[in-house]
Amino acid sequence: MAAKQEETNAKTGHEHDFRYYACVNLWDNGEVTGVIDVWRCTACHVKGIELRAQGLSNLATETGFPVLDGPDSNWVVFICGAQEQLRYEVLCVHVGDIIEHECVEKTSPSKVSLSYKLEDTKDKFHKIQSIEPYLNETMDLSL
């Protein structure tokens, strides 16, 4: 079933008509920890996502997708392995964006490189991975 975006997109001048596009299964140590559902507009091909994860109760108070990607952005999974329990979140980022993150490792803010990876290759506790190569596949979150 299609999900209609209520507001008309100012750039394209149409009402988004989202259809289910793909999923990304998130794995850590051989166990599924979450699923990213990807929805895409049939007219302009922008994508919106929904994250389903164990223990996450993220029922939206509004319909539609509050954040959509664009031609100069990408959906990525930001992974923090600084604690015993792996933590992650799905973000829509642009090249050069700074990802602010606080954890037990006092690392500097993470900058997104041209390949949608972390610019600081010496950071052993964090990484980002684009979801694009993993559509309808499994992404291993381990560092």
N, C-alpha and C positions, 0 to 999 in steps of 0.2 A: 504494500500500500504506500502511496506517495505521501510525503510530508510537505505541505505548502508553507512557504515563508510568508508571513502576513504582510511585511513591509515590502514595497517595491524597491529594488536595488537602484540607487541613484545613478550609478555608472552605466548599467546596462538597460535600465528603463523597463525591466520586466519583473514579475513576481517569480521568485525562485520556486522551482518544482523539483524537490529532492526525491531521489530514488536510492534505495539501498545499493551500494556500490561494491563494498568488500569488507573484510574483517582482517585484523592482525591479532594472532594469538600471542600472548606474552608469557614466556616461560622463565622460570628461575629454578635451578637445581632439579630439573626434570618434572616440575609441577607447573600447571597453569596458574598464573596469578592474576590474570586479567585478559580482557578482550577489548580491542578498539574497533567499534563499528564505524565505518566510513560511509557517508552519504554524499551524493554528488548531484548538482543541479543539471537537469537534462538540457537546459538551454545554454548556460555559460560555463558549465563544468567546474564551478567552485566547489570546494568540499567542506563539509562540516563533520565533526566527529562526536562520538559518545564513548566514554570509557566505562566499562563494566569491570569491577574488581572486587575480590573478596573483601568484605568488611566496609565497602564503600557504599554509602547510601546517598546517591546524588540525584534524587528526583528533582527535576527542574520545576521552578515555579512559573515558568513561561514556556511557550512553545517555540520551536525553531532553534536555530543555532546562533548563540551570541557572538561567536567568532568564526569567521570563514577564512580560508586561505585565498591566495591570489597568485598572479603570475610571478611575483617576486618574493613569495614566502613558501614555507614548507612546514608540514606537520612533523614533529620529532618527539621522541621519548627521551626525557632527561632522566638519567639514572644516577643515584647516589648510593655508593657501596661503602660509605665511611662507618656505618654501624653494622651490627650483626644482621639485622633485618634490612634487606635491600629495599630502597624507596625509589619511586619513580612518579613522573607526572608527564602528561602529554601537553605540548606547547606548540603554538603556531609562531614560527620565528622567521626573521629575515637575516640575510648575511650581515654580519657586523653587530647584531643584537648582543646585548649584555644580559646574561641570565643571572639574576640575583638569587643566591641560595645560602642558607645558613645550616651548618651541621657541625659535628664534633671536630672535623678537620677545618681549620681556619684558612681555607683557600680563598684566593681572590675571586672576584666575580668572573664567571665563565663567558668567553666571547665566542660567537658562532662564526666558523670559517666559511670559505667559499663552497666547500664540499658538505656543508651542514654537519660538521663534526666540531669538537672543541678545538680552539686554536692552541691551547696549552696542552701539548702532547705529553708533558711530564706529570700531569694530574692523574694519579693512579686510583682515585676514589670516585671520579665522575666521568660520565661520557654521555653523548647524545647520539641518537641514531634516527635517521629519516625513516618514516614508515613506508615510503614509496616502494622500496625493493621488497617489502614484506607483505604487500597486499595479498590476501588469501593464503598467507604463509605463516610460519611461526618465527617470532623474534626472540632470540636468547638474550636475556637481560644481564647475564653474568658479565663481570668485568674481566 
